[in-house]
Amino acid sequence: MSIYSQISANKWRTILIFAVFILLVSGFFLIIGQYFQSPREYLFIGLSFSLISTIGSYFYSDKIVLFTVGAVLADKKKYFNFYTVAENLSIAAGLPFPKLYVVNDPSPNAFATGRDPKHAIVCATTGLLQVLDRTELEGVIAHELSHVKNHDILVMSVVAVLVGTVALVSDWIMRSMWWGGFGRRSDDRDNGRNPIMFVFFILALIIGPIVATIIQLAISRKREYLADADGALLTRYPEGLARALEKISDSPFQMRSASTSTAHLFISNPFKKNKKSSWFVNLFSTHPPIEERIKILREM
C-alpha cells in the first residue's frame, strides 16, 4: 500500500467510523425509546446527540484529548531537544511543524493528535524526555510524525472521543436506572412495557461500549507497525526507536492521566507494562506486543 492509498483509506475509515457511531448511538436510544414506549422521541434525541458528537469530535478531538491527559504547551528553552528534533524531522518528512505539548508524568510515552498535518500536535511525557537520549527521541518523534503524515491522527483522535462518549452515555443510563430517575412514567405506561424490550435494553447497555472498544482495537494495532516502519525509514536508524521502546517498556510507571478511551493514541500501551503477556491478553490490547515491534525493527 502506497502512502497516498493509505491516506485515502484513512479518510474513508473516518467517514465509516462516523457512520457506525451515528447508527450505534441512534439504535441505542431507539431501543431505550421502545422500552419507555417513546421510540420517536428517543430516536430524535439519539440522532441529535450523535450528530453533535460527530461534528464536535472532528473539530475538537485534539483539544478534548489534550484536556483529558492534562497536556500543556512545551517550553522551548526547557525542552530544547524536543523542539529541535521535531523541527528537523518535520523538515525531513515534508510536514508543517506541529505544536508540541508535554504531560507532567514520569511514565515515558508519547502520542500525536489533530485532524490533519496542518493542525497536528505531538505530545510527550516528561518521563519520556528525561530517559531517552537524542537518537532514541528521534525514533519516537519520527514514529509520531508518521502517524501525522499518514493521517492516522484524525482516525485515532476521533475514535478516542467517540469511544469515551459511548462509555459515558452507557454509564449515565445505568446510574439513572439505578437511582430511579431516568424515563419515569405513570403506572399505566409502566405496566404496558414489554419485558422482552427490557432484555434488549440491558443488552444494548452492555454491548454498546463493547462494540465501541472493538472498533478502537481494530484501528490501532496495524497502525503501530506501519508507523514504526515509516519512522525508521525517516530517521534511517531503526535501532533508535527499538532502544526507545525497550526503555518505555522497562519503565515501572503507569500513566496517571491515561484512560481506556485514549490508550490507543500512545506509542506504547500506558497500562500494560508486562512484556511477556499471554497471547489472550495481547489479543485484546490496543497495541501489538512491544517485543515483536522491537524484533521487527532490529531485522530491518
C-alpha positions in Angstrom: 0.0 0.0 0.0 1.4 3.4 -1.0 1.4 6.4 1.3 -1.4 8.0 -0.9 -3.7 5.0 -0.8 -3.1 4.7 2.9 -4.1 8.4 3.5 -7.2 7.9 1.3 -8.1 4.7 3.2 -7.8 6.6 6.5 -10.1 9.3 5.3 -12.7 6.7 4.3 -12.3 4.9 7.6 -13.0 8.2 9.4 -16.3 8.5 7.5 -17.1 4.9 8.2 -16.4 5.4 11.9 -18.7 8.4 12.0 -21.5 6.4 10.3 -21.1 3.4 12.6 -21.1 5.8 15.6 -24.3 7.5 14.5 -26.1 4.2 13.8 -24.8 2.8 17.1 -25.9 5.7 19.3 -29.2 6.2 17.4 -30.1 2.5 17.6 -29.1 2.6 21.3 -31.6 5.4 22.0 -34.2 3.8 19.8 -34.1 0.6 22.0 -34.4 2.8 25.1 -37.3 4.5 23.5 -39.0 1.2 22.7 -38.7 0.2 26.3 -40.1 3.5 27.6 -42.7 3.5 24.8 -41.5 6.7 23.2 -39.4 5.5 20.2 -39.7 8.6 18.1 -38.7 11.0 20.9 -35.6 8.9 21.8 -34.6 8.3 18.2 -34.6 12.1 17.7 -32.5 12.6 20.9 -30.1 9.9 19.7 -29.7 11.3 16.2 -29.2 14.8 17.5 -26.7 13.7 20.2 -24.7 11.5 17.8 -24.5 14.3 15.1 -23.4 16.9 17.6 -20.8 14.5 19.0 -19.5 13.6 15.5 -19.1 17.2 14.4 -17.5 18.1 17.8 -15.1 15.2 17.6 -13.9 16.2 14.1 -13.1 19.8 15.0 -12.3 19.5 18.7 -11.0 15.9 19.3 -7.4 17.2 19.7 -8.4 19.7 22.4 -10.5 17.1 24.2 -7.7 14.6 24.2 -5.1 17.2 25.4 -7.5 18.3 28.2 -8.1 14.7 29.2 -4.4 13.9 29.7 -3.6 17.3 31.2 -1.1 18.4 28.5 0.4 21.9 28.3 2.4 23.7 25.7 6.1 22.7 25.8 8.5 25.4 26.7 11.2 25.7 24.0 14.0 26.6 26.4 13.2 23.8 28.8 12.6 21.1 26.2 15.2 22.2 23.6 15.9 18.7 22.3 12.2 18.0 21.9 11.8 21.2 19.7 14.9 20.7 17.6 14.3 17.0 17.0 10.7 17.7 16.0 11.7 20.6 13.8 14.4 18.7 11.9 12.3 15.6 11.4 9.3 17.7 10.2 11.5 19.3 7.5 12.8 15.8 6.5 9.3 14.5 6.3 8.0 17.5 4.4 5.4 18.3 7.1 4.4 21.5 8.8 6.0 22.0 12.2 3.5 20.5 14.7 2.6 22.1 18.0 4.4 20.5 20.9 2.8 19.6 24.2 4.1 18.0 27.4 2.3 15.9 30.0 3.8 16.0 33.5 4.0 12.3 34.1 7.0 10.0 35.0 5.8 7.3 32.7 7.7 7.5 29.3 5.2 7.8 26.5 4.1 10.0 23.6 1.3 10.4 21.1 0.1 12.6 18.1 -3.3 14.1 17.6 -5.1 16.6 15.4 -7.3 16.5 12.3 -4.7 16.9 9.6 -0.9 17.7 9.2 -1.7 21.5 9.3 -3.3 21.1 12.8 -1.1 18.4 14.1 0.1 18.1 17.7 2.9 15.9 19.1 2.8 15.3 22.9 5.4 13.7 25.1 5.5 12.9 28.8 8.2 14.5 31.0 9.3 10.9 31.8 10.0 10.2 28.1 12.0 13.4 27.6 14.1 12.6 30.7 15.0 8.9 30.0 15.6 9.0 26.2 18.8 10.2 24.5 18.6 12.2 21.3 18.7 9.3 18.9 16.0 7.5 20.8 13.9 10.6 21.0 14.3 10.9 17.2 12.9 7.4 16.8 9.8 8.2 18.9 9.1 11.6 17.2 9.6 10.1 13.8 7.0 7.4 14.7 4.5 10.1 15.8 5.2 12.2 12.7 4.5 9.1 10.6 1.0 9.0 12.2 0.6 12.6 11.2 1.8 12.1 7.6 -0.4 9.0 7.2 -3.5 10.9 8.5 -3.8 8.3 11.3 -4.2 11.1 13.8 -7.7 12.0 12.7 -8.9 8.5 12.9 -7.3 7.8 16.3 -8.4 11.1 17.9 -12.0 10.8 16.7 -12.2 7.2 18.0 -10.8 8.3 21.4 -13.6 10.9 21.7 -16.4 8.7 20.4 -15.4 5.6 22.4 -15.4 7.8 25.5 -18.8 9.3 24.6 -20.4 5.8 24.2 -19.0 4.8 27.6 -20.3 8.0 29.2 -23.8 7.5 27.8 -24.0 3.9 28.9 -22.7 4.8 32.4 -25.2 7.7 32.6 -28.1 5.5 31.7 -27.0 2.8 34.1 -26.7 5.2 37.0 -30.1 6.8 36.1 -31.7 3.4 36.2 -30.1 2.6 39.5 -31.3 5.7 41.2 -34.7 5.5 39.5 -34.7 8.9 37.9 -34.5 8.0 34.2 -37.6 7.9 32.0 -40.0 7.8 34.9 -43.6 7.4 33.6 -47.1 6.8 35.0 -48.1 3.5 36.4 -50.3 2.7 33.4 -47.4 3.2 31.0 -45.1 1.2 33.3 -47.5 -1.7 33.2 -47.6 -1.7 29.5 -43.8 -2.2 29.0 -42.7 -5.2 27.1 -40.4 -7.4 29.2 -38.6 -8.6 26.0 -37.7 -4.9 25.3 -36.2 -4.7 28.7 -33.9 -7.5 27.9 -32.8 -5.7 24.6 -32.4 -2.5 26.6 -30.0 -4.2 29.0 -28.1 -5.9 26.2 -27.8 -2.5 24.4 -26.2 -1.0 27.5 -23.7 -3.9 27.7 -22.9 -4.3 24.0 -22.7 -0.6 23.1 -19.4 0.0 24.9 -18.0 -3.4 23.8 -18.7 -2.6 20.1 -17.0 0.8 20.6 -14.0 -0.8 22.1 -13.7 -3.4 19.3 -13.7 -0.5 16.8 -10.9 1.1 18.9 -8.8 -2.1 18.8 -9.4 -2.7 15.1 -8.0 0.7 14.1 -4.9 0.9 16.3 -2.8 -2.2 16.2 -1.8 -2.3 12.5 -1.1 1.5 12.5 1.7 1.0 15.1 3.6 -1.4 12.9 3.3 1.0 9.9 4.3 4.0 12.0 7.3 2.0 13.3 8.4 1.2 9.8 7.8 4.7 8.4 9.6 6.3 11.4 12.6 4.0 10.9 12.6 5.0 7.2 12.6 8.7 8.2 15.5 8.5 10.6 17.4 5.7 8.7 18.2 4.3 12.2 15.7 1.6 13.4 17.9 0.9 16.4 17.0 4.3 17.9 13.3 3.5 18.1 14.0 -0.1 19.2 16.0 1.2 22.2 13.3 3.8 23.0 10.7 1.1 23.0 12.8 -1.0 25.3 13.2 1.9 27.8 9.4 2.7 27.6 8.6 -1.0 28.2 11.0 -1.4 31.1 9.7 1.7 33.0 7.9 0.7 36.2 5.5 3.7 35.9 2.0 3.7 34.5 0.4 6.8 33.2 -1.8 8.6 35.7 -3.8 10.6 33.2 -4.4 8.0 30.5 -7.9 6.4 30.1 -9.2 3.4 28.2 -10.6 5.7 25.5 -7.2 7.4 24.9 -4.9 4.4 25.4 -4.7 3.6 21.7 -3.2 7.0 20.9 0.1 6.4 22.7 3.2 4.8 21.2 3.0 2.1 23.9 0.1 0.9 26.0 0.0 3.2 29.1 -1.4 0.5 31.3 0.2 -2.9 30.5 3.9 -2.9 31.3 4.5 -6.7 31.3 6.5 -7.5 28.2 5.7 -11.3 28.4 1.9 -11.1 28.3 -0.2 -14.1 27.2 -1.5 -14.3 23.6 -5.0 -13.8 25.0 -4.1 -10.5 26.7 -2.3 -9.4 23.6 -5.4 -10.2 21.5 -7.4 -7.5 23.4 -4.6 -5.0 23.7 -4.7 -1.7 21.9 -1.1 -2.2 20.9 0.8 -5.1 19.3 3.4 -6.9 21.6 6.2 -4.5 22.1 8.9 -7.3 21.9 7.5 -8.1 18.5 7.9 -4.5 17.4 11.4 -4.3 18.7 12.3 -7.6 16.9 10.9 -6.3 13.5 12.8 -3.0 13.9 16.1 -4.8 14.5 15.6 -7.0 11.5 15.3 -4.0 9.2 
